[in-house]
Amino acid sequence: MTRIDDTFAQLKSQGKKAFVSYIMAGDPDVATALAVMKGLPGAGVDIIELGLPFTDPMADGTTIQLAGQRALEGGMTLEATLQMVRDFRSGDQSTPIVLMGYYNPIYSRGVARFLTEAVEAGIDGLIVVDLPPEEDAELCIPAQAAGLNFIRLATPTTDAKRLPKVLTNTSGFVYYVSVTGITGAAAAQAGDVGPEVARIKRSTDLPVIVGFGINTPEAAQAIASVADGCVVGSAIVKEIGAGKPVDEVLAFVARLAAGAHSA
């Protein structure tokens, strides 16, 4: 049982949906990003997705691309991202952290070294968007052997033939991408998402969390009502990118979390 598994078990026992928030490590600088990260649990966040900055983020829209650029220009690295997790863990041993990013920085570090360091730092799960199931031996299977959840994305184009392959070796939760395209590109619609979540849940006992296109408390409530929870990323990153003070960013997150938890 990972922290992710424990969190979903607790939420289920309380009859609550999960609220997952995404921020980019090191955006706009390490101190600000860490201050936001430390404040997320108090704002109602159940699971933190921490973006690993990368130069070619193909699944991300402009908002998160710019966040990654700001972080990289500020000197953010994989090592600095792991240190950010260690600093967070010094005051919080219970909130799950999912590292979300691309394979290149992990490959460059060396898979075995990375996994050892990730577990030691306090990371609970990985979302690596450019590694398909056909490459499970590369990272997914070693990660799970090391005790990390490996979370896979399903999309509106994941048909009945492809879905079993996507679900194989997936753990923690399934991340359903509510819109076809990149992050922040369109608004998620509960009427479209609900049947897709139900279809996925017929094939797995894992929680299904919906992300992409959720940017208001009302949208968080609507999407969480037809899934096991929701993810908000671009809307939060946009507040950070606008230079909002940490307390204002966290107040915005708290409103989103309240929406999801009221579903």
TORKOL-4160 file (C-alpha; in steps of 0.2 Angstrom, whole numbers, padded with zeros to 4 digits, m for minus):
263
<pt num="1" X="0000" Y="0000" Z="0000"/>
<pt num="2" X="0007" Y="0017" Z="m0005"/>
<pt num="3" X="0002" Y="0034" Z="0001"/>
<pt num="4" X="m0009" Y="0035" Z="m0015"/>
<pt num="5" X="m0018" Y="0019" Z="m0010"/>
<pt num="6" X="m0020" Y="0024" Z="0008"/>
<pt num="7" X="m0027" Y="0041" Z="0002"/>
<pt num="8" X="m0040" Y="0034" Z="m0009"/>
<pt num="9" X="m0045" Y="0021" Z="0004"/>
<pt num="10" X="m0048" Y="0035" Z="0017"/>
<pt num="11" X="m0058" Y="0046" Z="0004"/>
<pt num="12" X="m0069" Y="0031" Z="0000"/>
<pt num="13" X="m0072" Y="0028" Z="0018"/>
<pt num="14" X="m0077" Y="0046" Z="0020"/>
<pt num="15" X="m0088" Y="0046" Z="0004"/>
<pt num="16" X="m0077" Y="0060" Z="m0003"/>
<pt num="17" X="m0070" Y="0062" Z="m0021"/>
<pt num="18" X="m0051" Y="0066" Z="m0023"/>
<pt num="19" X="m0044" Y="0083" Z="m0027"/>
<pt num="20" X="m0027" Y="0082" Z="m0036"/>
<pt num="21" X="m0017" Y="0098" Z="m0040"/>
<pt num="22" X="m0003" Y="0100" Z="m0052"/>
<pt num="23" X="0011" Y="0113" Z="m0050"/>
<pt num="24" X="0028" Y="0114" Z="m0059"/>
<pt num="25" X="0043" Y="0111" Z="m0049"/>
<pt num="26" X="0053" Y="0127" Z="m0048"/>
<pt num="27" X="0040" Y="0139" Z="m0055"/>
<pt num="28" X="0043" Y="0153" Z="m0055"/>
<pt num="29" X="0057" Y="0150" Z="m0043"/>
<pt num="30" X="0061" Y="0136" Z="m0030"/>
<pt num="31" X="0056" Y="0146" Z="m0015"/>
<pt num="32" X="0039" Y="0151" Z="m0021"/>
<pt num="33" X="0036" Y="0134" Z="m0029"/>
<pt num="34" X="0040" Y="0125" Z="m0012"/>
<pt num="35" X="0029" Y="0138" Z="m0002"/>
<pt num="36" X="0014" Y="0134" Z="m0014"/>
<pt num="37" X="0018" Y="0115" Z="m0012"/>
<pt num="38" X="0019" Y="0116" Z="0007"/>
<pt num="39" X="0002" Y="0125" Z="0007"/>
<pt num="40" X="m0008" Y="0113" Z="m0004"/>
<pt num="41" X="m0013" Y="0100" Z="0009"/>
<pt num="42" X="m0020" Y="0114" Z="0020"/>
<pt num="43" X="m0030" Y="0121" Z="0005"/>
<pt num="44" X="m0038" Y="0104" Z="0003"/>
<pt num="45" X="m0027" Y="0095" Z="m0010"/>
<pt num="46" X="m0027" Y="0076" Z="m0008"/>
<pt num="47" X="m0013" Y="0072" Z="m0020"/>
<pt num="48" X="0000" Y="0083" Z="m0027"/>
<pt num="49" X="0006" Y="0081" Z="m0045"/>
<pt num="50" X="0023" Y="0089" Z="m0047"/>
<pt num="51" X="0029" Y="0093" Z="m0064"/>
<pt num="52" X="0047" Y="0089" Z="m0069"/>
<pt num="53" X="0053" Y="0103" Z="m0081"/>
<pt num="54" X="0058" Y="0097" Z="m0098"/>
<pt num="55" X="0062" Y="0106" Z="m0114"/>
<pt num="56" X="0050" Y="0097" Z="m0125"/>
<pt num="57" X="0034" Y="0095" Z="m0116"/>
<pt num="58" X="0023" Y="0088" Z="m0130"/>
<pt num="59" X="0007" Y="0085" Z="m0120"/>
<pt num="60" X="0007" Y="0102" Z="m0112"/>
<pt num="61" X="m0002" Y="0118" Z="m0118"/>
<pt num="62" X="0006" Y="0135" Z="m0117"/>
<pt num="63" X="0003" Y="0138" Z="m0099"/>
<pt num="64" X="0012" Y="0123" Z="m0093"/>
<pt num="65" X="0025" Y="0125" Z="m0107"/>
<pt num="66" X="0029" Y="0143" Z="m0100"/>
<pt num="67" X="0030" Y="0136" Z="m0082"/>
<pt num="68" X="0043" Y="0124" Z="m0088"/>
<pt num="69" X="0053" Y="0137" Z="m0097"/>
<pt num="70" X="0053" Y="0148" Z="m0081"/>
<pt num="71" X="0058" Y="0134" Z="m0070"/>
<pt num="72" X="0072" Y="0129" Z="m0082"/>
<pt num="73" X="0078" Y="0147" Z="m0084"/>
<pt num="74" X="0079" Y="0148" Z="m0066"/>
<pt num="75" X="0091" Y="0133" Z="m0065"/>
<pt num="76" X="0078" Y="0119" Z="m0061"/>
<pt num="77" X="0085" Y="0101" Z="m0063"/>
<pt num="78" X="0079" Y="0084" Z="m0059"/>
<pt num="79" X="0091" Y="0084" Z="m0044"/>
<pt num="80" X="0083" Y="0101" Z="m0038"/>
<pt num="81" X="0066" Y="0094" Z="m0040"/>
<pt num="82" X="0070" Y="0079" Z="m0029"/>
<pt num="83" X="0077" Y="0091" Z="m0016"/>
<pt num="84" X="0061" Y="0100" Z="m0017"/>
<pt num="85" X="0052" Y="0084" Z="m0013"/>
<pt num="86" X="0064" Y="0081" Z="0002"/>
<pt num="87" X="0061" Y="0098" Z="0009"/>
<pt num="88" X="0042" Y="0096" Z="0007"/>
<pt num="89" X="0043" Y="0079" Z="0016"/>
<pt num="90" X="0052" Y="0086" Z="0031"/>
<pt num="91" X="0035" Y="0093" Z="0036"/>
<pt num="92" X="0023" Y="0082" Z="0028"/>
<pt num="93" X="0024" Y="0063" Z="0028"/>
<pt num="94" X="0007" Y="0059" Z="0022"/>
<pt num="95" X="0002" Y="0068" Z="0007"/>
<pt num="96" X="0005" Y="0058" Z="m0009"/>
<pt num="97" X="0017" Y="0066" Z="m0022"/>
<pt num="98" X="0016" Y="0060" Z="m0040"/>
<pt num="99" X="0030" Y="0066" Z="m0051"/>
<pt num="100" X="0023" Y="0070" Z="m0069"/>
<pt num="101" X="0034" Y="0072" Z="m0084"/>
<pt num="102" X="0044" Y="0065" Z="m0098"/>
<pt num="103" X="0056" Y="0050" Z="m0099"/>
<pt num="104" X="0072" Y="0060" Z="m0106"/>
<pt num="105" X="0078" Y="0067" Z="m0089"/>
<pt num="106" X="0075" Y="0050" Z="m0080"/>
<pt num="107" X="0084" Y="0041" Z="m0094"/>
<pt num="108" X="0098" Y="0053" Z="m0093"/>
<pt num="109" X="0099" Y="0051" Z="m0074"/>
<pt num="110" X="0099" Y="0032" Z="m0076"/>
<pt num="111" X="0083" Y="0022" Z="m0071"/>
<pt num="112" X="0090" Y="0012" Z="m0056"/>
<pt num="113" X="0098" Y="0028" Z="m0049"/>
<pt num="114" X="0083" Y="0038" Z="m0052"/>
<pt num="115" X="0071" Y="0026" Z="m0044"/>
<pt num="116" X="0082" Y="0024" Z="m0028"/>
<pt num="117" X="0083" Y="0043" Z="m0026"/>
<pt num="118" X="0064" Y="0045" Z="m0030"/>
<pt num="119" X="0059" Y="0033" Z="m0016"/>
<pt num="120" X="0072" Y="0040" Z="m0004"/>
<pt num="121" X="0065" Y="0058" Z="m0007"/>
<pt num="122" X="0047" Y="0053" Z="m0004"/>
<pt num="123" X="0039" Y="0052" Z="m0021"/>
<pt num="124" X="0024" Y="0040" Z="m0022"/>
<pt num="125" X="0020" Y="0038" Z="m0040"/>
<pt num="126" X="0025" Y="0042" Z="m0058"/>
<pt num="127" X="0016" Y="0049" Z="m0073"/>
<pt num="128" X="0028" Y="0048" Z="m0088"/>
<pt num="129" X="0017" Y="0053" Z="m0103"/>
<pt num="130" X="0029" Y="0048" Z="m0117"/>
<pt num="131" X="0032" Y="0030" Z="m0112"/>
<pt num="132" X="0018" Y="0019" Z="m0119"/>
<pt num="133" X="0013" Y="0002" Z="m0112"/>
<pt num="134" X="0024" Y="m0007" Z="m0125"/>
<pt num="135" X="0039" Y="0001" Z="m0116"/>
<pt num="136" X="0034" Y="m0006" Z="m0098"/>
<pt num="137" X="0051" Y="m0015" Z="m0096"/>
<pt num="138" X="0060" Y="0002" Z="m0097"/>
<pt num="139" X="0053" Y="0011" Z="m0082"/>
<pt num="140" X="0035" Y="0005" Z="m0077"/>
<pt num="141" X="0040" Y="m0012" Z="m0071"/>
<pt num="142" X="0056" Y="m0007" Z="m0062"/>
<pt num="143" X="0046" Y="0008" Z="m0054"/>
<pt num="144" X="0033" Y="m0004" Z="m0047"/>
<pt num="145" X="0046" Y="m0016" Z="m0040"/>
<pt num="146" X="0054" Y="m0001" Z="m0031"/>
<pt num="147" X="0037" Y="0003" Z="m0023"/>
<pt num="148" X="0031" Y="0017" Z="m0034"/>
<pt num="149" X="0014" Y="0018" Z="m0042"/>
<pt num="150" X="0015" Y="0020" Z="m0061"/>
<pt num="151" X="m0001" Y="0029" Z="m0067"/>
<pt num="152" X="m0006" Y="0028" Z="m0085"/>
<pt num="153" X="m0016" Y="0040" Z="m0095"/>
<pt num="154" X="m0032" Y="0035" Z="m0104"/>
<pt num="155" X="m0040" Y="0047" Z="m0117"/>
<pt num="156" X="m0056" Y="0049" Z="m0127"/>
<pt num="157" X="m0047" Y="0039" Z="m0141"/>
<pt num="158" X="m0042" Y="0024" Z="m0130"/>
<pt num="159" X="m0054" Y="0012" Z="m0138"/>
<pt num="160" X="m0060" Y="m0005" Z="m0132"/>
<pt num="161" X="m0045" Y="m0014" Z="m0140"/>
<pt num="162" X="m0032" Y="m0002" Z="m0133"/>
<pt num="163" X="m0039" Y="0000" Z="m0115"/>
<pt num="164" X="m0034" Y="m0017" Z="m0108"/>
<pt num="165" X="m0016" Y="m0013" Z="m0114"/>
<pt num="166" X="m0016" Y="0004" Z="m0105"/>
<pt num="167" X="m0023" Y="m0004" Z="m0089"/>
<pt num="168" X="m0010" Y="m0018" Z="m0088"/>
<pt num="169" X="0003" Y="m0014" Z="m0075"/>
<pt num="170" X="m0006" Y="0003" Z="m0071"/>
<pt num="171" X="m0007" Y="0006" Z="m0052"/>
<pt num="172" X="m0013" Y="0020" Z="m0040"/>
<pt num="173" X="m0026" Y="0027" Z="m0051"/>
<pt num="174" X="m0030" Y="0029" Z="m0070"/>
<pt num="175" X="m0029" Y="0047" Z="m0076"/>
<pt num="176" X="m0043" Y="0050" Z="m0089"/>
<pt num="177" X="m0039" Y="0065" Z="m0100"/>
<pt num="178" X="m0055" Y="0073" Z="m0103"/>
<pt num="179" X="m0052" Y="0081" Z="m0120"/>
<pt num="180" X="m0042" Y="0077" Z="m0135"/>
<pt num="181" X="m0027" Y="0088" Z="m0136"/>
<pt num="182" X="m0015" Y="0097" Z="m0125"/>
<pt num="183" X="m0017" Y="0103" Z="m0107"/>
<pt num="184" X="m0027" Y="0119" Z="m0105"/>
<pt num="185" X="m0034" Y="0118" Z="m0123"/>
<pt num="186" X="m0053" Y="0115" Z="m0120"/>
<pt num="187" X="m0066" Y="0114" Z="m0106"/>
<pt num="188" X="m0071" Y="0097" Z="m0099"/>
<pt num="189" X="m0089" Y="0092" Z="m0100"/>
<pt num="190" X="m0096" Y="0080" Z="m0087"/>
<pt num="191" X="m0109" Y="0074" Z="m0099"/>
<pt num="192" X="m0095" Y="0068" Z="m0111"/>
<pt num="193" X="m0084" Y="0062" Z="m0097"/>
<pt num="194" X="m0096" Y="0052" Z="m0087"/>
<pt num="195" X="m0099" Y="0038" Z="m0099"/>
<pt num="196" X="m0081" Y="0036" Z="m0103"/>
<pt num="197" X="m0076" Y="0035" Z="m0084"/>
<pt num="198" X="m0090" Y="0022" Z="m0082"/>
<pt num="199" X="m0083" Y="0012" Z="m0097"/>
<pt num="200" X="m0065" Y="0012" Z="m0089"/>
<pt num="201" X="m0072" Y="0007" Z="m0072"/>
<pt num="202" X="m0080" Y="m0008" Z="m0080"/>
<pt num="203" X="m0062" Y="m0014" Z="m0084"/>
<pt num="204" X="m0053" Y="m0010" Z="m0068"/>
<pt num="205" X="m0055" Y="m0008" Z="m0049"/>
<pt num="206" X="m0043" Y="0007" Z="m0049"/>
<pt num="207" X="m0050" Y="0025" Z="m0045"/>
<pt num="208" X="m0052" Y="0035" Z="m0061"/>
<pt num="209" X="m0047" Y="0053" Z="m0059"/>
<pt num="210" X="m0051" Y="0066" Z="m0073"/>
<pt num="211" X="m0039" Y="0080" Z="m0079"/>
<pt num="212" X="m0037" Y="0093" Z="m0092"/>
<pt num="213" X="m0050" Y="0107" Z="m0095"/>
<pt num="214" X="m0055" Y="0110" Z="m0077"/>
<pt num="215" X="m0053" Y="0127" Z="m0071"/>
<pt num="216" X="m0067" Y="0133" Z="m0059"/>
<pt num="217" X="m0075" Y="0126" Z="m0043"/>
<pt num="218" X="m0091" Y="0122" Z="m0053"/>
<pt num="219" X="m0081" Y="0112" Z="m0066"/>
<pt num="220" X="m0072" Y="0103" Z="m0052"/>
<pt num="221" X="m0088" Y="0098" Z="m0044"/>
<pt num="222" X="m0096" Y="0093" Z="m0060"/>
<pt num="223" X="m0082" Y="0082" Z="m0066"/>
<pt num="224" X="m0079" Y="0074" Z="m0048"/>
<pt num="225" X="m0097" Y="0070" Z="m0048"/>
<pt num="226" X="m0095" Y="0058" Z="m0062"/>
<pt num="227" X="m0077" Y="0051" Z="m0057"/>
<pt num="228" X="m0067" Y="0047" Z="m0042"/>
<pt num="229" X="m0060" Y="0064" Z="m0042"/>
<pt num="230" X="m0052" Y="0077" Z="m0053"/>
<pt num="231" X="m0035" Y="0086" Z="m0057"/>
<pt num="232" X="m0033" Y="0104" Z="m0060"/>
<pt num="233" X="m0016" Y="0110" Z="m0067"/>
<pt num="234" X="m0016" Y="0124" Z="m0080"/>
<pt num="235" X="m0028" Y="0135" Z="m0070"/>
<pt num="236" X="m0017" Y="0134" Z="m0055"/>
<pt num="237" X="m0001" Y="0136" Z="m0065"/>
<pt num="238" X="m0009" Y="0152" Z="m0073"/>
<pt num="239" X="m0011" Y="0160" Z="m0056"/>
<pt num="240" X="0007" Y="0157" Z="m0052"/>
<pt num="241" X="0013" Y="0163" Z="m0069"/>
<pt num="242" X="0003" Y="0179" Z="m0066"/>
<pt num="243" X="0013" Y="0183" Z="m0051"/>
<pt num="244" X="m0001" Y="0180" Z="m0038"/>
<pt num="245" X="0005" Y="0180" Z="m0020"/>
<pt num="246" X="0006" Y="0162" Z="m0013"/>
<pt num="247" X="m0009" Y="0165" Z="m0001"/>
<pt num="248" X="m0019" Y="0170" Z="m0016"/>
<pt num="249" X="m0014" Y="0155" Z="m0026"/>
<pt num="250" X="m0018" Y="0144" Z="m0011"/>
<pt num="251" X="m0035" Y="0153" Z="m0009"/>
<pt num="252" X="m0039" Y="0149" Z="m0027"/>
<pt num="253" X="m0034" Y="0131" Z="m0024"/>
<pt num="254" X="m0045" Y="0130" Z="m0009"/>
<pt num="255" X="m0060" Y="0135" Z="m0019"/>
<pt num="256" X="m0057" Y="0122" Z="m0032"/>
<pt num="257" X="m0054" Y="0108" Z="m0019"/>
<pt num="258" X="m0070" Y="0113" Z="m0010"/>
<pt num="259" X="m0079" Y="0111" Z="m0027"/>
<pt num="260" X="m0072" Y="0094" Z="m0030"/>
<pt num="261" X="m0076" Y="0088" Z="m0012"/>
<pt num="262" X="m0094" Y="0094" Z="m0013"/>
<pt num="263" X="m0097" Y="0082" Z="m0027"/>
